[in-house]
Amino acid sequence: MMEKQSSVSSSYSTTKKKNEFLNMIKTATCLSSYTSSSSDSGTGKGRSKSSSKKVSHGFHLLEGKSGHDMEDYHVAEYRIVNGHELGLFAIFDGHLGDRVPTYLKQHLFNNILEEPNFWTDPAMAIKNAYRSTDEFILENSKKLGIGGSTAVTAIVVDGKHIWLANVGDSRAVLCERGSANQLTVDHEPHTERTKIEKRGGFVITLPGDVPRVNGQLAVARAFGDQSLKAHLSSEPDVRHVPIDTSMEFVILASDGLWKVMKNQEAVDLVKSVKDPQAAAKRLSTEAVARKSKDDVSCIVIRFGC
């Protein structure tokens, strides 16, 4: 996530220790899914197998020209839970390293699904899991580092419902009868200035830059970021949308796409592309062609095919 945080040094341990730790957390949880995607894969696709209402997806990730390793991670998989087929999709856009988004990739959906009220009150379960996951990240900052991550998550239930949540500026946009409908809220410092100031922080915009919390972070909500956490929130905005025949697809993407492309432009670019992997690739490559310097990560979830 280029430019999310500026003028802060990333004082991590040696590369060897970092790799050892990443291997540890990557193997800590065995994901019981029958269609999954590795965060290291730049492109891929899959589809539901059990739901009467079919869902297919494709993803494409491109590393930015920011001088650091890729900090975007994703999830795109299906699981059978309590007799229901769940499509689990997410983009995690890290900053100051990839440890926090790596952890989120491995654990956030598990934490959501393990909430005891997930099937009776999904919105509260999602909020509780976001909060508890962030608390764990902060408590283990010596291992997970000083960085953080935005998130946009989508849970498709039996191809009939979608539960969306986000913190930060990773975004979900729906194509409905050809029109773009943003389903998530961009948590930007200037829109949450009052809340940040009530927590003792401040928002400043330097010449030629974007508004930043304490002059550092360009989002008002995120996982991690221990040094700024007193002034930040990790509470997601959660939205439930019943899936009907007017809904064609949903785009999940990091801000590397949205910095250079409006919602309707993104929808218009791919609404005629039936293959969701090809659609995700077209969006990502077009963002780079428009001079996006950030990592660009995109998932397209198509309904009814």
C-alpha positions in Angstrom: 0.0 0.0 0.0 2.2 2.8 -1.3 1.6 6.2 0.4 -0.7 4.8 3.1 1.9 5.8 5.7 4.8 8.2 5.2 8.0 9.1 7.2 7.9 6.1 9.4 10.7 3.6 9.5 9.9 -0.1 9.4 12.2 -1.6 12.1 11.7 -5.3 11.5 14.0 -8.1 12.5 16.2 -10.0 10.0 14.8 -11.5 6.9 15.5 -15.0 8.2 13.4 -14.4 11.4 10.7 -12.8 9.3 10.4 -15.8 7.0 10.4 -18.2 9.9 7.6 -16.3 11.6 5.5 -16.1 8.4 5.9 -19.8 7.9 4.7 -20.3 11.4 1.5 -18.3 11.1 0.8 -19.7 7.6 0.7 -23.2 9.0 -1.0 -22.3 12.2 -4.5 -22.8 10.8 -5.6 -25.6 8.5 -8.3 -24.1 6.3 -11.0 -26.7 5.6 -12.0 -25.4 2.1 -12.3 -27.3 -1.1 -11.5 -24.4 -3.4 -8.8 -22.0 -2.2 -6.3 -19.6 -3.6 -2.8 -18.8 -2.5 -2.0 -15.2 -1.7 1.2 -15.7 -3.7 -0.7 -16.5 -6.9 -1.1 -13.5 -9.1 -4.2 -14.7 -10.9 -6.8 -17.4 -10.6 -10.5 -18.3 -10.6 -13.1 -20.7 -9.2 -16.8 -21.4 -8.8 -19.3 -22.6 -6.3 -20.3 -26.3 -6.5 -23.3 -26.9 -4.2 -25.5 -23.8 -4.2 -28.5 -23.8 -6.5 -27.7 -20.2 -7.4 -24.2 -20.3 -8.9 -21.3 -18.0 -8.1 -18.0 -17.7 -9.9 -15.0 -15.6 -9.2 -11.7 -14.5 -10.6 -8.8 -12.5 -9.2 -5.7 -10.7 -10.4 -3.0 -9.0 -8.3 -0.2 -6.8 -9.6 2.8 -5.6 -7.5 3.2 -1.8 -7.6 6.2 0.3 -8.5 6.7 1.5 -4.9 10.1 0.0 -4.1 8.8 -2.5 -1.5 7.5 -6.1 -1.7 3.9 -6.8 -2.4 1.7 -5.9 0.6 -1.7 -6.9 -0.8 -3.2 -10.3 0.1 -6.4 -11.9 -0.9 -8.8 -14.7 0.0 -11.1 -16.4 -2.6 -12.5 -19.8 -1.6 -15.6 -21.8 -0.8 -16.5 -23.8 2.3 -19.4 -25.9 3.4 -20.4 -24.9 6.9 -23.5 -26.2 8.7 -24.9 -27.4 5.4 -24.5 -24.0 3.7 -22.1 -23.1 1.0 -20.1 -19.9 1.8 -18.1 -18.0 -0.7 -15.3 -16.1 1.2 -13.6 -13.2 -0.5 -11.3 -10.5 0.8 -8.7 -8.0 -0.1 -6.2 -7.0 2.6 -4.1 -4.0 1.7 -1.1 -3.7 4.0 1.3 -0.9 4.9 4.7 -0.9 6.6 5.1 -4.6 5.7 3.1 -7.7 5.0 2.8 -9.3 8.4 -0.6 -7.9 9.3 -2.3 -8.7 6.0 -0.7 -12.1 6.0 -2.2 -12.7 9.5 -5.6 -11.5 8.3 -5.6 -13.8 5.3 -5.0 -16.8 7.6 -7.3 -15.9 10.5 -10.0 -13.3 9.9 -12.6 -15.5 8.2 -12.0 -18.3 10.7 -12.6 -15.8 13.5 -15.8 -14.6 11.9 -17.2 -18.1 11.4 -16.3 -19.2 14.9 -18.4 -16.4 16.5 -21.3 -18.2 18.2 -23.9 -15.8 16.8 -22.7 -15.9 13.2 -25.9 -17.6 11.9 -28.3 -15.6 14.1 -26.7 -12.1 13.9 -24.0 -12.1 11.2 -23.5 -8.3 11.4 -22.6 -8.4 15.1 -20.5 -11.5 14.5 -18.5 -9.8 11.8 -18.0 -6.7 14.0 -16.9 -8.8 17.0 -14.5 -10.8 14.9 -12.9 -7.7 13.4 -12.5 -6.2 16.9 -11.0 -9.4 18.5 -8.7 -9.9 15.5 -7.4 -6.4 15.8 -6.9 -6.8 19.6 -4.8 -9.9 18.9 -2.7 -8.1 16.3 -2.0 -5.2 18.7 -1.2 -7.6 21.6 1.3 -9.4 19.3 2.8 -6.3 17.6 6.4 -7.4 18.6 5.9 -10.4 16.2 3.5 -8.9 13.7 5.3 -5.6 13.4 4.3 -1.9 13.5 2.4 -1.9 10.3 -1.3 -2.4 9.6 -3.8 -3.2 6.9 -7.2 -2.2 5.4 -9.7 -4.9 4.6 -12.8 -5.5 2.5 -14.5 -8.8 3.1 -17.5 -10.5 1.4 -19.3 -13.6 2.5 -21.7 -15.1 0.0 -24.3 -17.5 1.6 -25.7 -20.1 -0.8 -25.5 -17.7 -3.6 -28.5 -15.9 -2.1 -27.1 -13.3 0.3 -23.9 -11.3 0.6 -22.5 -9.8 3.8 -19.9 -7.1 3.2 -17.6 -5.4 5.6 -14.6 -3.0 5.4 -12.1 -0.9 7.2 -10.1 1.7 5.3 -10.3 2.4 1.6 -10.4 -1.0 0.0 -13.8 -1.0 -1.7 -16.7 -3.2 -3.0 -18.7 -2.0 -6.0 -21.8 -3.8 -7.3 -22.9 -3.8 -10.9 -26.7 -3.8 -10.9 -28.4 -3.5 -14.3 -25.2 -2.0 -15.7 -25.0 0.7 -13.0 -22.3 1.0 -10.3 -23.4 0.9 -6.7 -20.7 1.3 -4.0 -21.5 -1.1 -1.2 -18.7 -0.1 1.3 -17.6 3.1 2.9 -14.2 4.7 2.4 -12.8 5.6 5.8 -10.8 8.7 5.1 -9.2 11.0 7.6 -11.0 14.1 6.5 -14.5 12.5 6.8 -13.7 11.2 10.3 -11.8 14.2 11.6 -14.1 14.8 14.5 -13.8 11.2 15.8 -10.0 11.3 15.4 -9.7 14.6 17.3 -12.0 13.3 20.1 -9.5 10.5 20.5 -6.6 13.0 20.8 -5.3 12.8 17.3 -5.3 15.3 14.4 -5.6 15.3 10.7 -3.2 17.3 8.5 -2.8 17.8 4.8 0.6 18.9 3.6 1.0 20.6 0.2 0.7 18.1 -2.6 -0.4 15.3 -0.2 -3.6 13.7 1.0 -5.1 14.1 4.5 -3.3 11.9 7.1 -3.9 11.0 10.7 -1.2 12.6 12.7 0.5 13.4 9.4 1.1 9.6 8.8 -1.8 7.4 7.9 -4.1 8.1 4.9 -7.0 6.0 6.3 -9.1 6.6 9.4 -9.7 2.9 10.2 -7.4 -0.1 9.9 -6.1 -3.2 11.6 -2.9 -2.9 13.5 -0.9 0.4 13.5 -0.2 0.3 17.2 1.5 3.6 17.3 -1.6 5.4 16.0 -4.3 3.1 17.5 -5.4 5.5 20.2 -6.7 7.7 17.3 -7.9 5.0 14.9 -10.8 2.6 14.8 -11.0 -1.0 13.5 -14.8 -1.1 13.6 -16.1 -2.1 10.1 -19.1 -0.9 8.3 -21.2 -4.0 7.6 -23.9 -4.3 5.0 -26.2 -7.1 4.0 -27.5 -7.4 0.4 -29.9 -10.0 -0.9 -28.8 -11.3 -4.3 -31.4 -11.0 -7.0 -31.5 -11.3 -10.8 -30.6 -7.6 -11.2 -27.2 -8.1 -9.7 -24.5 -9.1 -12.2 -21.2 -8.9 -10.3 -19.3 -7.3 -7.4 -15.8 -5.9 -7.7 -13.6 -6.0 -4.6 -10.4 -4.0 -5.0 -7.6 -2.2 -3.1 -7.2 1.5 -3.5 -4.5 0.9 -6.2 -7.5 0.5 -8.5 -9.8 3.2 -7.1 -7.2 5.9 -7.1 -7.3 5.9 -10.9 -10.7 4.7 -11.7 -14.3 5.8 -10.8 -16.8 3.1 -9.8 -18.9 3.4 -13.1 -15.7 3.3 -15.2 -14.7 0.0 -13.5 -18.2 -1.5 -14.1 -18.3 -0.3 -17.7 -14.8 -1.7 -18.4 -15.8 -5.3 -17.6 -19.6 -5.6 -17.7 -19.4 -7.4 -21.0 -16.6 -9.7 -19.8 -18.3 -13.0 -18.6 -15.1 -14.6 -17.4 -14.5 -13.1 -13.9 -10.7 -13.8 -14.0 -10.4 -12.0 -17.3 -12.5 -9.1 -15.9 -10.2 -8.9 -12.8 -7.1 -8.9 -15.0 -8.5 -6.2 -17.3 -9.3 -3.9 -14.3 -5.8 -4.4 -12.7 -3.9 -3.9 -16.0 -5.9 -0.8 -16.8 -5.1 0.7 -13.4 -1.4 0.2 -14.1 -1.9 1.7 -17.6 -3.4 4.7 -15.9 -0.2 5.1 -13.9 -1.3 3.6 -10.6 1.9 3.2 -8.6 0.4 1.2 -5.8 -0.2 -2.6 -5.5 -3.4 -3.4 -7.4 -5.5 -6.3 -6.2 -8.9 -7.1 -7.6 -11.6 -9.9 -7.2 -14.6 -10.1 -9.4 -17.6 -12.1 -8.1 -20.1 -12.9 -10.8 -23.6 -14.2 -10.0 -25.7 -16.7 -11.9 -23.0 -18.2 -14.1 
